[in-house]
Amino acid sequence: MKVAGLASLREPVSRPQPSSLRASGLPRGGARKRAYVRPCASSGNGNGAWDKISIDELEDWKNVGPPTPLLDTVNFPVHIKNFNTSQLTQLCKELRADLIHTVAKTGGHLGSSLGVVELSVALHYVFNTPEDKIVWDVGHQAYIHKMLTGRRDKMSTIRQSGGLSGFTKRAESPHDAFGAGHSSTSISAALGMAVGRDRKGRKNSCIAVIGDGAITGGMAYEAMNHAGFLDKNMIVILNDNQQVSLPTQYNGKNQEPVGALSSTLARLQANKQLRELREIAKGVTKQLPGSIQNTTAKIDEYARGMISGTGSTLFEELGFYYIGPVDGHNLQDLIDVLSEIRSTETVGPVLLHVVSEKGRGYLPAETASDKMHGVTKYDTLTGKQSKPSTKAMSYTNYFADSLTAEAKRDSRVVGVHAAMGGGTGMNRFENAFPDRVYDVGIAEQHAVTFAAGLACEGLIPVCAIYSTFLQRGYDQVVHDVSLQNLPVRFAMDRAGLVGADGATHCGAFDVTYMASLPNMVVMAPSNEAELINMVATSVAIDDRPSCFRFPRGNGIGIDLAAEGITEDLKGTPLEIGKGIIRKEGKDVAIVGYGSSVLECMKAASMLEEAGVSATVMDARFCKPLDGDMIRKLAKEHPAMITVEEGSIGGFGAHVMQFLALEGLLDGNMKFRPMTLPDRYIEHGSQQDQLSEAGLTAPHIYATAMSLAGKKVDTPIMS
C-alpha cells in the first residue's frame, strides 16, 4: 500500500496483529519513506470476489437468507479483535449479504451502508467503542456499525414503530456516540468530545466519519477551522464516494458533483515527514515571540510545498494533517493506516481521505443512478423496488409539475435546492428546464441568500427545501429575505410527520418559525389541487416573501379538472388570506390547517352520526389569517377547535392571538388547540405517528364531544 502521509505502518500497540495485515514492502519501524496511493480499483485481497455478491449467491439464498456462520459469532466489536485477514474479509462479505437481505424486507438507506462495509469493520477492529468515540455524519450509512454493535437481531425492525432508528441515536446504544440525521455535524461533535476528553485527562480516540456530500456543508469547515486552531488530537475520515451532490447521476445524465471540492479531492496529497517535523517545531516556536512565530509559520508553509511537491492542501491550511487517499474497499490497507494513526504519538487533528464506491458489491445498487441510496422494499435479485399503486401522485411531484407549468408561462421562474433534487422534485423540473435549476450542494444557508440575490434581480426564485432542513438556513430567511421584504418563495416539503425517517426529519416547526416573521405569507394546502393553486399564488406574489408547506406522501385523488386545474397542472392564484368552509354546522367549529383538514372532515362525519353538527373551515392561510371568517365562526359557534400537524406556537397560536385581541375569548366560547405534542415523535408509520400525536379523526371527534358536554370512550389525547 502506498499512502501519502504515512512513513510506516506499525502494528497497533494494544494487541498483536497478523503479519498479513501489513502492506508488503513497507518498513516496520520509524523509517522516513514517502508513499503514494495505488489505484483504488481492486479490493486488495487477491481473491477478487469477497467484496461482491454474485447473482448465483443471491439466487441461492433469496428466500432463506445468506449463510453467515462467522457473523453469527459476532455480537459486539470485541468479538472481531482476534480475527485474521481471511476471517475479516469473510466477515465483510457476510455483512454485505446480510444487509442486502435485511433491507430488502424493510426498506431504508442501502447504498451508503454498502459503501462503508470495509471501513466499518476496520474502525471496529482498530478502535474500541464505546470508549473510543465514532461519530457518523448523517448516520444513514451506519447500518453495518449497528450490526456490529449488538443490534443485528433487531435490524428487521429498522425505521419501524418501536424498532431501530435509521440513524445513529445515543439512547439506542452506547456505541452511538452522537445522534444524527442532518448533515455536516460530525466534526463539531467529535471536536467537542476531544476537548472534553482532554479536560478529563483521558486518552481515547475521537473519530468523525463524514461523506464528500456532507463535507460541502459550511458547518464542517467551521468545525475544521476551529479544530486546527485548538490543535486537539482527533481523526476526521472523509468518505469520498464521488457523490458530492446526491445523486450525481439523474435524468439520464451524468452530472458533475456540485462544487469545486470534488476536483480538489481528486488531487490531494500530503506527507508524514512534514507532520513529524512540525511536531518537533511546535514546542520550540510556541516559546518564541509573536513576530518570530509568524515567521516560522511562513517557513512551515514553504516547507509543505517543498516536501510534498504539490503545495499545501485545503485541509492542511485549516490545520489538519492530510493522509490519503486510501482505497475504501481495501480492508488490509484501512486497518494498517488506522492502526498507524491510532498509535502515532502526535498532537493535532488528522484527516484520512478514503475513496469508496456507493452501493459496492451489489450490482443493482452499483448500476442505479442513485446507487439505491434510499429504497423501499425490493427484490434482491433485480433490485426492483415495490411501490404500491395509488390513484394520485406524490405531493412532491404535484409541486414539481405545477412549478414546471408556471415556468412555461414565465421565463423568470427558477428553482433552487440544496443537494435534494430527487427528494424535492426539482429533478422533474430540471427535465423541462435544465438551465433554470440551481443545486447549491448541502448548503441551506447559501441557498436562501442565493435565492434572495436572484429576487433582487427580478427573477422568481422558488427555494425547495424540506421543512426540517430549512431550519438550517433560518437566520438567512430572517435577515436576508424577510427583513428586506424580498419575494423569495419557499416550498417546504415533508411538512408534519414523516414516518420512517422519524424525529430528525419531522417537519414540526415551520409554521411557528415562518409565521412569526413580518412580511411572510404562510400557506398550507389540504389536497393536491390546493397545493397546485398555492404554487401559482406564491409565484404571483411579487411584493413580499411567501411559503407553503406540504406533507410527505400522495395526494388524495381529487378531480383536478373539476377544481379548475389545467392538464399541465397550471393552478389559479388564491385570494391572499382567505379560507374556505368545507362543511357547514352549528355546534362546533373545527378549523383545520393543511393536511389536518382531511382528519377534520372525517371527524365531522363521526360527529354527525353522534348528533353533533360541525362546521369545518379549511384555513389555507396562517398568515395573513382570515380574520373575518374566524370572527364569524367564533360568534356563531359555542366551541372552536384548531387542528394542525405542527408544533405549539403555530397556526393555533395565531388564531388564539386574534381571538384574544378581538375579545372573542372573553365570553362563553370554548376554545381548544390541537397541535403536535411538546416532545419528539419517533420513527414509525405516519398513521401510527399521527395517532401517537393525538391528531387523528377519533381524537378530534373526542375533543369536540367533550366540548359539547357529551361522554365518549375515545381518549382526547394520547
Salt bridges, closest charged atoms under 4 A:
GLU11 OE2 - ARG22 NH2 1.85
ASP51 OD2 - ARG360 NH2 2.55
GLU57 OE2 - LYS93 NZ 2.79
ASP72 OD1 - ARG152 NH1 2.72
ASP98 OD2 - ARG152 NE 3.03
GLU118 OE2 - ARG96 NH1 2.91
GLU118 OE1 - HIS329 ND1 2.91
ASP153 OD1 - LYS154 NZ 3.90
GLU172 OE2 - LYS146 NZ 2.59
GLU172 OE2 - ARG151 NH1 2.77
ASP176 OD1 - HIS145 NE2 2.80
ASP176 OD2 - ARG151 NH1 2.76
ASP198 OD1 - ARG197 NE 2.84
ASP198 OD2 - LYS232 NZ 3.49
ASP231 OD2 - LYS282 NZ 2.93
ASP240 OD2 - HIS353 NE2 2.88
GLU276 OE1 - ARG32 NE 2.58
GLU276 OE2 - LYS272 NZ 3.54
GLU279 OE2 - LYS282 NZ 3.19
ASP300 OD1 - ARG278 NE 2.80
ASP300 OD2 - ARG304 NH1 3.01
GLU301 OE1 - LYS298 NZ 3.25
GLU317 OE2 - ARG304 NH2 3.86
ASP333 OD2 - ARG38 NH2 3.28
GLU340 OE2 - ARG10 NH2 3.63
GLU340 OE2 - LYS272 NZ 3.03
GLU357 OE1 - ARG360 NH1 3.22
GLU366 OE2 - LYS52 NZ 2.78
ASP379 OD1 - LYS62 NZ 2.75
ASP401 OD2 - ARG428 NH2 2.74
GLU406 OE2 - LYS570 NZ 3.18
ASP410 OD2 - ARG412 NH2 2.86
ASP439 OD1 - HIS417 ND1 3.97
GLU444 OE1 - ARG472 NE 3.06
ASP480 OD1 - HIS479 ND1 2.70
ASP493 OD2 - ARG494 NH1 2.94
ASP501 OD1 - ARG159 NH1 2.63
ASP501 OD2 - ARG552 NH1 3.36
ASP510 OD2 - ARG549 NE 2.72
GLU530 OE2 - ARG582 NH2 3.41
GLU530 OE1 - ARG620 NE 2.69
ASP543 OD1 - ARG544 NE 3.29
ASP568 OD2 - ARG409 NH1 2.93
ASP587 OD1 - LYS586 NZ 3.32
GLU599 OE2 - LYS602 NZ 3.39
GLU608 OE1 - LYS583 NZ 3.90
ASP618 OD2 - ARG582 NH2 3.01
ASP628 OD2 - LYS578 NZ 3.68
ASP628 OD1 - ARG631 NH1 3.09
GLU636 OE2 - LYS632 NZ 3.15
GLU662 OE1 - ARG631 NE 2.99
GLU682 OE1 - LYS169 NZ 3.20
GLU692 OE2 - ARG679 NH1 2.87
